[in-house]
């Protein structure tokens, strides 16, 4: 394979986890070596064609068991949940570059880098789980993450608003406090993994902000107004609940006006 969209189809439509990780890393290496074409050479297949592994068993959010970081089972469940978030994030990055065509080459390069980093995150968490004698798929997982993609399959601005600038941005709000909990437990390995993920996620949200504003300018739209409109339209429950990490979100491209609106 020498075309980014051929790699995307393979990663979105094949279910083998190890193959997906291998292909993602291979595509990124080819891109860095200048050996990967980003010219569309095939039509976009419907998002309904995307396939996931049979495991983990997916449950509605309300049916997910509660987890607390006060015992070994709770910590395993927490990291399994994080593994699932990172696994779906690989799909989300690939689907971002696959589904939306006609953008500058940099758009496709940026989201392939995100896919590669999400694959690295997943591998780190999976190795951590295996150190606890479980593997990804051994516990149930949240069924709602991919809905952000299916709901926005025909709207790039909505996808950018809902995935990097809503779902991933939420990680900037909650992860620092979780890192501090593991720090107090003296769990240096967990702290290092979560810190690495948080650092990369700031960059992912920043890319979401950049491309959201880019597309708004292309379409003659005011970004802050459009962001409020899309969150109101696509976010179940009106808008995300705080508290919000203003410092990290501003680094990641949010404006003070957007944060004021979210907080109020």
C-alpha contacts under 8 A as a table, 3 or more apart, distances in Angstrom:
res1	aa1	res2	aa2	distance
1	X	6	X	6.53
1	X	7	X	6.73
2	X	6	X	7.52
2	X	7	X	7.95
2	X	30	X	7.89
2	X	35	X	6.83
2	X	36	X	5.06
2	X	37	X	6.15
3	X	6	X	5.32
3	X	7	X	6.60
3	X	36	X	5.44
3	X	37	X	4.62
3	X	38	X	6.07
3	X	39	X	7.31
3	X	41	X	7.88
4	X	7	X	5.19
4	X	8	X	6.17
4	X	27	X	7.01
4	X	36	X	6.26
4	X	37	X	6.01
4	X	38	X	5.40
4	X	39	X	7.89
5	X	8	X	4.74
5	X	9	X	6.14
5	X	38	X	7.20
5	X	40	X	6.68
5	X	41	X	7.49
5	X	42	X	7.50
5	X	98	X	5.99
6	X	9	X	5.25
6	X	10	X	6.40
7	X	10	X	5.15
7	X	11	X	6.19
7	X	23	X	6.88
7	X	24	X	7.58
7	X	27	X	6.80
8	X	11	X	5.17
8	X	12	X	6.01
8	X	94	X	5.72
8	X	95	X	7.27
8	X	97	X	7.91
8	X	98	X	6.07
9	X	12	X	5.18
9	X	13	X	5.77
9	X	98	X	7.66
10	X	13	X	5.36
10	X	14	X	5.64
10	X	20	X	7.75
11	X	14	X	5.80
11	X	15	X	7.87
11	X	20	X	5.24
11	X	23	X	7.03
11	X	24	X	7.32
11	X	91	X	7.50
11	X	94	X	7.43
12	X	15	X	7.91
12	X	50	X	5.30
12	X	51	X	6.38
12	X	91	X	6.31
12	X	94	X	7.14
12	X	95	X	7.26
13	X	49	X	6.70
13	X	50	X	4.97
13	X	51	X	5.01
13	X	52	X	7.76
14	X	20	X	7.46
14	X	51	X	6.31
14	X	52	X	7.54
15	X	20	X	7.54
15	X	51	X	6.11
15	X	52	X	5.34
15	X	53	X	4.85
16	X	19	X	5.39
16	X	20	X	6.24
16	X	53	X	6.80
17	X	20	X	5.09
17	X	21	X	6.38
17	X	53	X	7.49
18	X	21	X	5.20
18	X	22	X	6.16
19	X	22	X	5.03
19	X	23	X	6.01
20	X	23	X	5.26
20	X	24	X	6.12
21	X	24	X	5.19
21	X	25	X	6.31
21	X	119	X	5.89
22	X	25	X	5.33
22	X	26	X	6.08
23	X	26	X	4.94
23	X	27	X	6.01
24	X	27	X	5.26
24	X	28	X	6.37
24	X	112	X	7.90
24	X	115	X	6.83
24	X	116	X	5.75
24	X	119	X	7.27
25	X	28	X	5.19
25	X	29	X	6.20
25	X	116	X	5.79
25	X	119	X	7.86
26	X	29	X	5.13
26	X	30	X	6.16
27	X	30	X	5.13
27	X	31	X	6.14
27	X	36	X	7.21
27	X	112	X	7.82
28	X	31	X	5.06
28	X	32	X	6.21
28	X	112	X	6.45
28	X	113	X	6.56
28	X	116	X	6.56
29	X	32	X	5.14
29	X	33	X	6.22
30	X	33	X	5.02
30	X	34	X	6.24
30	X	35	X	5.01
30	X	36	X	5.38
31	X	34	X	5.08
31	X	35	X	5.70
31	X	36	X	4.83
31	X	37	X	7.83
31	X	109	X	7.57
32	X	35	X	7.57
33	X	36	X	7.85
38	X	105	X	6.62
38	X	108	X	7.05
40	X	43	X	7.80
40	X	101	X	7.62
44	X	98	X	7.19
44	X	99	X	6.14
45	X	49	X	6.83
46	X	49	X	5.66
46	X	50	X	7.84
47	X	50	X	5.60
47	X	150	X	6.65
47	X	153	X	6.85
48	X	150	X	7.95
53	X	56	X	7.46
54	X	57	X	7.18
55	X	58	X	7.91
55	X	137	X	4.83
55	X	138	X	7.57
56	X	136	X	7.09
56	X	137	X	3.81
56	X	138	X	6.39
56	X	139	X	6.26
56	X	140	X	5.38
56	X	141	X	6.09
57	X	137	X	7.20
57	X	139	X	7.25
57	X	140	X	4.77
57	X	141	X	6.20
58	X	140	X	5.67
58	X	141	X	4.91
58	X	142	X	5.70
58	X	143	X	4.89
59	X	63	X	5.98
59	X	64	X	6.19
59	X	140	X	6.58
59	X	141	X	6.01
59	X	142	X	5.48
59	X	143	X	5.27
60	X	63	X	5.35
60	X	64	X	6.66
60	X	142	X	6.16
60	X	143	X	5.42
60	X	144	X	6.75
61	X	64	X	5.36
61	X	142	X	5.64
61	X	143	X	6.77
61	X	144	X	6.85
64	X	140	X	7.49
64	X	141	X	7.22
64	X	142	X	6.83
67	X	74	X	4.89
67	X	75	X	7.64
67	X	77	X	6.39
67	X	78	X	6.52
68	X	71	X	7.17
68	X	74	X	4.90
68	X	75	X	7.04
68	X	78	X	7.73
69	X	72	X	7.63
69	X	74	X	5.17
69	X	75	X	5.17
69	X	78	X	7.50
70	X	74	X	6.54
70	X	75	X	7.42
71	X	74	X	5.37
71	X	75	X	6.36
72	X	75	X	5.13
72	X	76	X	6.18
73	X	76	X	5.12
73	X	77	X	6.14
74	X	77	X	5.07
74	X	78	X	6.06
75	X	78	X	4.99
75	X	79	X	6.28
76	X	79	X	5.32
76	X	80	X	6.08
76	X	129	X	6.81
76	X	132	X	7.09
76	X	134	X	7.94
77	X	80	X	5.02
77	X	81	X	6.15
77	X	139	X	7.33
78	X	81	X	5.17
78	X	82	X	6.36
79	X	82	X	4.86
79	X	83	X	6.03
79	X	125	X	6.75
79	X	129	X	6.85
80	X	83	X	4.96
80	X	84	X	6.32
80	X	125	X	7.87
80	X	126	X	7.99
80	X	129	X	7.05
80	X	135	X	7.98
80	X	136	X	6.26
80	X	139	X	7.07
80	X	141	X	7.82
81	X	84	X	5.14
81	X	85	X	6.37
81	X	141	X	6.29
81	X	142	X	7.51
82	X	85	X	5.01
82	X	86	X	6.22
82	X	125	X	7.42
83	X	86	X	5.17
83	X	87	X	6.03
83	X	122	X	5.55
83	X	125	X	5.67
83	X	126	X	6.46
83	X	136	X	6.87
84	X	87	X	4.95
84	X	88	X	6.11
84	X	122	X	7.97
84	X	136	X	7.60
84	X	141	X	6.64
84	X	142	X	7.75
85	X	88	X	5.34
85	X	89	X	6.06
85	X	145	X	7.48
86	X	89	X	4.82
86	X	90	X	6.52
86	X	118	X	5.77
86	X	119	X	7.26
86	X	121	X	6.40
86	X	122	X	5.24
87	X	90	X	5.38
87	X	91	X	7.04
87	X	118	X	7.24
87	X	119	X	7.07
87	X	122	X	5.84
88	X	91	X	5.15
88	X	92	X	6.24
88	X	145	X	7.10
88	X	146	X	6.88
89	X	92	X	4.80
89	X	93	X	6.14
89	X	115	X	7.35
89	X	118	X	6.17
90	X	93	X	5.36
90	X	94	X	6.30
90	X	114	X	7.85
90	X	115	X	4.94
90	X	116	X	7.55
90	X	118	X	5.41
90	X	119	X	6.00
91	X	94	X	5.16
91	X	95	X	5.90
91	X	115	X	7.58
92	X	95	X	5.10
92	X	96	X	6.05
92	X	115	X	7.93
92	X	146	X	7.68
92	X	149	X	6.88
92	X	163	X	7.91
93	X	96	X	5.11
93	X	97	X	6.65
93	X	111	X	5.59
93	X	112	X	6.84
93	X	114	X	6.17
93	X	115	X	5.01
94	X	97	X	5.49
94	X	98	X	6.03
94	X	111	X	6.98
94	X	112	X	6.72
94	X	115	X	6.12
95	X	98	X	4.85
95	X	99	X	5.64
95	X	149	X	7.99
96	X	99	X	5.78
96	X	100	X	6.42
96	X	111	X	6.97
96	X	159	X	7.83
97	X	100	X	6.02
97	X	101	X	7.57
97	X	107	X	7.30
97	X	108	X	5.29
97	X	111	X	6.05
97	X	112	X	7.31
98	X	101	X	7.29
99	X	153	X	7.35
100	X	103	X	7.59
100	X	156	X	6.68
103	X	107	X	6.38
103	X	108	X	7.89
104	X	107	X	5.61
104	X	108	X	7.49
105	X	108	X	5.48
105	X	109	X	6.38
106	X	109	X	4.93
106	X	110	X	5.90
107	X	110	X	5.21
107	X	111	X	6.39
107	X	211	X	7.62
108	X	111	X	5.37
108	X	112	X	6.14
109	X	112	X	5.23
109	X	113	X	6.32
110	X	113	X	5.21
110	X	114	X	6.43
110	X	207	X	7.51
111	X	114	X	4.80
111	X	115	X	6.15
112	X	115	X	4.95
112	X	116	X	6.21
113	X	116	X	5.10
113	X	117	X	6.23
114	X	117	X	5.10
114	X	118	X	6.08
114	X	204	X	6.54
115	X	118	X	5.11
115	X	119	X	6.15
116	X	119	X	5.07
116	X	120	X	6.31
117	X	120	X	4.96
117	X	121	X	6.21
117	X	200	X	7.43
118	X	121	X	4.95
118	X	122	X	6.16
119	X	122	X	5.08
119	X	123	X	6.20
120	X	123	X	5.12
120	X	124	X	6.25
121	X	124	X	5.15
121	X	125	X	6.30
121	X	193	X	7.96
121	X	197	X	6.34
122	X	125	X	5.21
122	X	126	X	5.95
123	X	126	X	5.03
123	X	127	X	6.12
124	X	127	X	5.30
124	X	128	X	6.28
124	X	193	X	6.95
125	X	128	X	4.90
125	X	129	X	6.16
125	X	193	X	7.43
126	X	129	X	5.01
126	X	130	X	6.21
126	X	135	X	6.50
126	X	136	X	6.26
127	X	130	X	5.03
127	X	131	X	6.28
128	X	131	X	5.08
128	X	132	X	6.74
129	X	132	X	5.05
129	X	133	X	6.52
129	X	134	X	5.52
129	X	135	X	5.72
129	X	136	X	7.30
130	X	133	X	4.77
130	X	134	X	5.06
130	X	135	X	5.42
131	X	134	X	7.49
134	X	138	X	6.52
135	X	138	X	5.73
136	X	139	X	7.29
137	X	140	X	6.92
142	X	145	X	6.88
143	X	146	X	7.22
144	X	147	X	5.40
144	X	148	X	7.63
145	X	148	X	6.08
145	X	149	X	7.95
146	X	149	X	5.32
146	X	150	X	6.58
147	X	150	X	5.01
147	X	151	X	5.81
148	X	151	X	5.33
148	X	152	X	6.35
148	X	159	X	7.32
148	X	162	X	6.54
148	X	163	X	6.70
149	X	152	X	5.29
149	X	153	X	5.81
149	X	159	X	6.73
149	X	163	X	7.77
150	X	153	X	5.18
151	X	234	X	7.67
152	X	155	X	5.23
152	X	156	X	7.06
152	X	158	X	5.75
152	X	159	X	5.17
153	X	156	X	7.51
153	X	159	X	7.31
155	X	158	X	5.33
155	X	159	X	6.25
156	X	159	X	4.97
156	X	160	X	6.19
157	X	160	X	5.14
157	X	161	X	6.09
157	X	212	X	6.08
157	X	215	X	7.11
157	X	216	X	7.68
157	X	230	X	7.98
158	X	161	X	5.01
158	X	162	X	5.95
158	X	230	X	5.93
158	X	231	X	7.95
158	X	234	X	7.54
159	X	162	X	5.24
159	X	163	X	5.79
160	X	163	X	5.58
160	X	164	X	5.80
160	X	165	X	6.28
160	X	208	X	5.62
160	X	209	X	7.63
160	X	211	X	7.55
160	X	212	X	5.94
161	X	164	X	6.54
161	X	165	X	4.85
161	X	166	X	6.17
161	X	208	X	7.55
161	X	212	X	7.14
161	X	227	X	6.40
161	X	230	X	6.89
161	X	231	X	6.93
162	X	165	X	5.77
162	X	166	X	4.82
162	X	167	X	6.21
162	X	231	X	7.01
162	X	234	X	7.43
162	X	235	X	7.42
163	X	166	X	5.49
163	X	167	X	4.98
163	X	168	X	6.10
164	X	167	X	6.01
164	X	168	X	4.82
164	X	169	X	6.15
164	X	204	X	6.53
164	X	205	X	4.86
164	X	207	X	7.89
164	X	208	X	5.17
164	X	209	X	7.73
165	X	168	X	6.34
165	X	169	X	5.36
165	X	205	X	5.83
165	X	208	X	6.10
165	X	209	X	6.66
166	X	169	X	5.08
166	X	170	X	6.12
166	X	240	X	7.64
167	X	170	X	5.39
167	X	171	X	7.32
168	X	171	X	5.42
168	X	172	X	7.31
168	X	201	X	6.91
168	X	204	X	7.79
168	X	205	X	6.53
169	X	172	X	5.26
169	X	173	X	6.99
169	X	201	X	7.81
169	X	202	X	7.78
169	X	205	X	6.10
169	X	249	X	7.11
170	X	173	X	5.19
170	X	174	X	6.54
170	X	244	X	7.87
171	X	174	X	5.34
171	X	175	X	5.48
171	X	198	X	7.30
171	X	201	X	7.65
172	X	175	X	5.91
172	X	176	X	7.21
172	X	198	X	6.73
172	X	201	X	7.43
172	X	202	X	7.00
172	X	245	X	6.41
172	X	248	X	6.45
172	X	249	X	7.07
173	X	176	X	7.07
173	X	242	X	8.00
173	X	243	X	6.99
173	X	244	X	5.18
173	X	245	X	4.71
173	X	248	X	7.98
174	X	177	X	5.90
174	X	178	X	6.71
175	X	178	X	5.04
175	X	179	X	6.10
175	X	194	X	7.44
175	X	198	X	6.91
176	X	179	X	5.08
176	X	180	X	6.30
176	X	198	X	7.98
177	X	180	X	5.04
177	X	181	X	6.42
178	X	181	X	5.05
178	X	182	X	6.51
179	X	182	X	5.27
179	X	183	X	6.06
179	X	190	X	7.78
179	X	191	X	5.48
179	X	194	X	6.52
179	X	195	X	7.11
180	X	183	X	4.81
180	X	184	X	6.20
180	X	191	X	7.88
181	X	184	X	5.21
181	X	185	X	6.44
182	X	185	X	4.91
182	X	186	X	6.30
182	X	187	X	5.36
182	X	188	X	7.42
182	X	190	X	6.64
182	X	191	X	6.03
183	X	186	X	5.10
183	X	187	X	5.90
183	X	188	X	6.59
183	X	191	X	6.19
184	X	187	X	7.65
187	X	190	X	5.65
187	X	191	X	6.38
188	X	191	X	4.99
188	X	192	X	6.10
189	X	192	X	5.19
189	X	193	X	6.33
190	X	193	X	5.22
190	X	194	X	6.12
191	X	194	X	5.33
191	X	195	X	5.91
192	X	195	X	5.15
192	X	196	X	6.15
193	X	196	X	5.23
193	X	197	X	6.34
194	X	197	X	5.06
194	X	198	X	6.06
195	X	198	X	5.07
195	X	199	X	6.13
196	X	199	X	5.25
196	X	200	X	6.41
197	X	200	X	5.29
197	X	201	X	6.06
198	X	201	X	5.03
198	X	202	X	6.42
199	X	202	X	5.56
199	X	203	X	7.10
200	X	203	X	5.26
200	X	204	X	6.46
201	X	204	X	4.81
201	X	205	X	6.14
202	X	205	X	5.32
202	X	206	X	6.14
202	X	248	X	7.06
202	X	249	X	7.76
202	X	251	X	7.46
202	X	252	X	5.54
203	X	206	X	4.92
203	X	207	X	6.22
203	X	252	X	6.59
204	X	207	X	5.13
204	X	208	X	6.33
204	X	252	X	7.96
205	X	208	X	4.90
205	X	209	X	6.20
205	X	252	X	5.46
205	X	253	X	7.40
206	X	209	X	5.03
206	X	210	X	6.15
206	X	251	X	7.30
206	X	252	X	4.01
206	X	253	X	5.22
207	X	210	X	4.99
207	X	211	X	6.15
207	X	252	X	7.81
208	X	211	X	5.40
208	X	212	X	5.91
209	X	212	X	5.09
209	X	213	X	6.19
209	X	252	X	7.03
209	X	253	X	5.28
209	X	254	X	6.97
210	X	213	X	5.39
210	X	214	X	6.12
210	X	253	X	7.07
211	X	214	X	4.75
211	X	215	X	6.05
212	X	215	X	5.42
212	X	216	X	6.17
212	X	223	X	7.36
213	X	216	X	4.99
213	X	217	X	6.14
213	X	223	X	5.71
214	X	217	X	5.23
214	X	218	X	6.32
215	X	218	X	4.89
215	X	219	X	6.22
216	X	219	X	5.12
216	X	220	X	5.97
216	X	221	X	4.78
216	X	222	X	6.47
216	X	223	X	5.77
216	X	226	X	7.89
217	X	220	X	4.97
217	X	221	X	5.88
217	X	222	X	7.37
217	X	223	X	7.79
218	X	221	X	7.73
221	X	226	X	6.86
222	X	225	X	5.61
222	X	226	X	6.12
223	X	226	X	5.07
223	X	227	X	5.96
224	X	227	X	5.13
224	X	228	X	6.38
224	X	257	X	7.60
224	X	258	X	6.35
225	X	228	X	5.34
225	X	229	X	6.28
226	X	229	X	4.98
226	X	230	X	6.12
227	X	230	X	5.26
227	X	231	X	6.13
228	X	231	X	5.32
228	X	232	X	6.10
228	X	258	X	7.79
229	X	232	X	5.21
229	X	233	X	6.21
230	X	233	X	4.92
230	X	234	X	5.91
230	X	235	X	7.83
231	X	234	X	5.31
231	X	235	X	5.15
231	X	238	X	7.19
231	X	239	X	6.14
232	X	235	X	5.91
232	X	238	X	5.29
232	X	239	X	6.25
233	X	238	X	7.78
235	X	238	X	5.77
235	X	239	X	5.84
235	X	240	X	7.56
236	X	239	X	7.25
237	X	240	X	7.60
239	X	262	X	7.07
240	X	262	X	7.06
241	X	262	X	7.60
241	X	263	X	7.69
242	X	262	X	7.65
242	X	263	X	6.49
243	X	263	X	7.49
244	X	249	X	7.91
244	X	259	X	7.86
244	X	263	X	7.49
245	X	248	X	5.65
245	X	249	X	6.06
246	X	249	X	5.08
246	X	250	X	5.95
246	X	259	X	7.02
247	X	250	X	5.38
247	X	251	X	6.43
248	X	251	X	5.07
248	X	252	X	6.16
249	X	252	X	4.81
249	X	253	X	6.37
249	X	254	X	5.46
250	X	253	X	5.15
250	X	254	X	4.71
250	X	255	X	6.14
250	X	256	X	7.35
251	X	254	X	7.34
254	X	258	X	6.37
254	X	259	X	6.95
255	X	258	X	5.22
255	X	259	X	6.40
256	X	259	X	5.07
256	X	260	X	6.00
257	X	260	X	5.04
257	X	261	X	6.20
258	X	261	X	5.12
258	X	262	X	6.25
259	X	262	X	5.00
259	X	263	X	6.06
260	X	263	X	5.16
260	X	264	X	6.05
261	X	264	X	5.20
